[in-house]
Amino acid sequence: AALDGGELHDELTALGAMIALSRGQPAQALAAVEPLLAGAARSERAGVRALLVAMSAWAQVGRAGTAVATGEGLTAAEAARELPAVFEAALVGLCYALGVTGRIGEAEELARTRYAAALEQRAPDLRTLWALALGQAGALRGDLVGAEQHLTEAALLLRHDQSLFGVHSLAWCLGCLAEVAAARGDAEGARVALADGYAVTPEPCFIAPREIARVWVAWAEGAADAAVAVAREVAGAARERGAAAVEALALHQAARLGQAGEVAALMADLAARVDGDLVAAHAAHARALLTA
C-alpha cells in the first residue's frame, strides 16, 4: 500500500497472492492476481508470478477450464527465460488442472514428459516439481506403487530444496503420500507421512491434499465414523475458502464412506458449477450409491 503503484507494487501483490494460496485461500489469491493477468501488470516478472498463482487457484475454486485453456496457450516467452522455474511451475498448475477436470491421462503424460526433460537438463529444481506432479497424477489414475515412488522422491528432494512454495510444497507432497499409503493399507506409513506433513508448516493453513489425507488415515486406522466426520469438516472448510473443487472431492469421500444420502444433492450442485467431467462423475457415483 505504501508503494502506490509501480513494478515493485505488482510483484509484491503477486507474492502476497502466493502466500494467500499457500495458506489455502485460493479465492483471495485470485482476487489479487486476476487484475494483473488482465493486463495491469507493469513487469513481466509480476505477470509470470501472477500466472503461477492463478493456475492452481483456478483449479481449486472450480475454474480448471480457465487454467487448462491458459496453460495450453503458454509458450516459452521472454518472461519464461527470465524466471524459468516460475514458468515451469505454472505448467505444473496446468497438470493439476487437467487432473481436476478428469483429463488424468493428459496430466500424467505432461508430467512424465517434463520430468524426463528435467532429468536430461540436470535441473534438480524442475525435477522436484515434476516428481511431485507425476506422483499426484499417478495417484489420481490409481497407480499407487508408481505414485508412492515419485512422491517419496519428491519429498526427499523437497526436504533439501522446498521449491517455489516453500514448506507448502513439502506439506502438499506429504499429504499426497499419506493418502497413497492409506489406500495401500499402510496405516502406520500414512500416519507418519501425515504427521510429517503437519510438522513442516509453522502455522495453521489449509493444504488440500493434506486435509483429504486425514480422511483416509482415519479410515486406514479403522475409524470409519471419524473418517466421515473429517470428510464433512474438510468440505465445510473448503466451502468457506471458495475452493469448490476441493469441497467436491471431500464430499465424494463422504459419499464413499456411506454418506451418499447426505451429500448427493450438494455434489450435484457442485457438478453444475465446477469445470470438467470428474466432479460430475463423482456426483453420478453418489447418486448410484443411493440405489445400491
N, C-alpha and C positions, 0 to 999 in steps of 0.2 A: 504493500500500500504506500510505503514511503517513496518508492521509486517513481510512481505515477507515470507508467508507460516506459517504452524503450525495449531493446532486445533483452536486457537482463531481467526486466519485469516478466517478459514472456517465458523465459527459461525457468524462472522461479515459479511461475504459475504451473508450468508442466511438471516440475519437480514436486510441487505441493500436491498435484493431482496423483502423482505416482505414490506419494505417501498415503493419500486417501484410499487408493486402490489396494495398497498393501495392508491397510487396516480393515479391509472388507467393506468399503463404501464405494461401489462402482458407479452408482448414480451421481454421487457427489463429484467423483473424478471426471465423469463425462461432462457435467455442467461446467467444469473449469476448462477442459481442453477442446470442446467442440467449437467454441468461437475461434480458437487458434487454427483448427483444421478448416474452418470456413474461409480462411484467407487473411485472418487478422494477425497471424504470426509475423513478427518482424525479423526473424532469423531462421535459417534452415535448421539449425540445431534445435530450436524450440519446436519447430514443426515436426521433426522426426521424433522427439521425445513425446510430444502430444500424441502422435500416431501410435507409439508403443503402448501408451496407457489406454488409448481408445480401443485398440484391437481386443484386448482382454475384457475391458469393461463392457463393450458392446455385447460380447458373447454372454457375459454373466447376467446382464439385465434383460436378455431375451432378444437382442437385435443382432444375432450372429450373422444374419444375412448381410447386414451392412458391413460387418467385419470381413466376411468372405469376399464380397464384391470389391472392397477396398484392397484387401490383401492380394487378390488375383490381379489387380492392376498395378501392383508395385513393380518398379524397375530399379536397377542399381544406379540411381541418380547421384548427383554430386553430394547430397546430404548423406547418402549411404556410405560414400567413401570417407566422409568426414567423421561419421560415427558408425562404423561398420557393425559393432556389437549391438548397438541400439537398434539399428535397422534389422539385423538378423533376429533380434528378439521380437520385433514386430511380426516377422514371418512365423515365429513360434506362436504368436497370438492367432495368426491365420490357422495354424494347425489345431489349436484349441477350439477355435470357432467351427472348423469343419467337423470336429468330433461332437460338439454341442448340437449341430444341425442333423447329425446322424450319418454324415459322409465319412465314416470311420476309415474305410479303405483308403480314401484320398488323404486323410490325415496321416495315416501310418506311412503311406508312400512318400509324402512330403518329408516327414521326419526321417525316414530311412535314407532318402537321397541327400538331405542336408547333413545328416550325421556322417555319412560316408565322405562328403566333401570336407567336413571339419577335420576328420582324421587325415585325409590326404593333404590338407593345408597345414597340418600340425598346429591347429588353433585350439588350445585347451579350453578357452572360454566358450567358444562356439560348440565344442564337443559337449561341454556340460549342459548347455541349453538344449541341445538336440537329444542327448541321452535321456533327459527328463521328459521331453516331448514324445520320444519314441516309447518310453515306458508307459506313459499315460495313454497313448494311442493303443498300445498292445493290451492294456487292461480293459479299455473300452470294448475291444474285439473279443476278449475272453482268453487271450494268450497269457495266462498267468505266469507261466515259467519265464517266458521271454520278457514280460513286463517286470517281473521281480529282478531279473538280471540287469536290465537297463536302469531301473530305479535305484538299485543298490549302487551301481556305478555312478549315477548322478549324485546320490547322497554323499558318497566318498569324495567326489570332486568338489561338491558344494561346501564341504567342511573346510576345504582349503581355499576356495575362491567362490564366494557366495553370489557372484554374478550381479546383474543389474538391480535386482530387488532385494539384495542383502539376505538377512535371515528369513525373509518372507519366502524366498525361493527354496531354501532348505526345509522350512516348515511345510510348504506345499508338497515337496517331494516326499517327505517322511509321512505325510498324510496319505498320499497315494500308496506308498509302500505298506502302510498299516492295513489299508483296505485289501490290498492284494494278499497279504499274509493271512488275513482273516478269511478271505474267500477260499484260500487253500487249506483252511482248517488249522492253521498255526496260530492258536490263540496267544501263546506266550510271545512269539515274534511280533504279532500285531500289537500287543500291549506295549512292548518295548519301543517299537517304532513310533507309536502314538505318543508315549511319554516323552521320547526324544523330541518329537515334533512340537510339543508344548514347551519343552525346556529351552528351546533355542530363541524364542521370542521374549523380549524383556518386559512386555506389557500385553494386556489382553487385545486380541484382534480376531476378526472373523476370516479365516482362511478356508475356503470351501472344501477342498479335499480332506483337510484335517477334521473338519466338522462332520462330514459324511462318514469318515473312518470311525468316528465314535459309535455310530450305529452298529457297524459290523464287528467292532471289537466286543461290544456288549453281547451281540448275538453269538460270536465265536466262544465267548465265555459261558454261554448257556443262559444268559439273562434276557430272554425274549421280550418280556414286558418292558424292561429298561431300554432295550433297543428301540421299541416302538415309541416310547416317551422321548428319547433323544431325537428320533426322526422328526417328530412333530415339533419339538423345540427348535431344531435346526431350520425347519421350514418356516417357522414364525420369525426367526431371526433374519433369515434371508429376505422375507417379505418386507420387514422393516427397513432393510437396506436397499430395496428396489432390485434385488437380484432374482428376477423371476425364473431364470433358467435353473439356478441353484435351488430355489424353492420347489420347483417341479421335480427335480431329482430327489430331494429329500422326501417329498410326498410319495414318490414311487417306491422308495424304500419302505415307507409305512404300509403301502398297499401290499407289497410283497410279504410283509410280516403280519398280515391278517386284518389290516385296517382299510381295505378297499371300500367298504361301505361308507366310511367316514371321510374319505379323501377323493373319491371318484369325481364328484361334482367340481371340486376345486381344481383337479387335474384337467378336466375338460375345459374349464375356463382358461387355464394357463396355456393349454394346447392351442387355443384360438389366438393367443397373444404372443407366444414365443415362436421365433423363426425356426424353420426346419421340420424334419419328419420325426425326430427322436422323441420329443415330448408328446407328439400326437400318438406315437406307437406306445409310449408308456401309459397314456390315458386310455387307449384301447385295451391294454393289458389289464388296467384296473377295472374297466367295465366287464371284461371277460371273467375276472376273478369273482365278480358278484354272482355269476351264474354257475360257477364251477362246483 
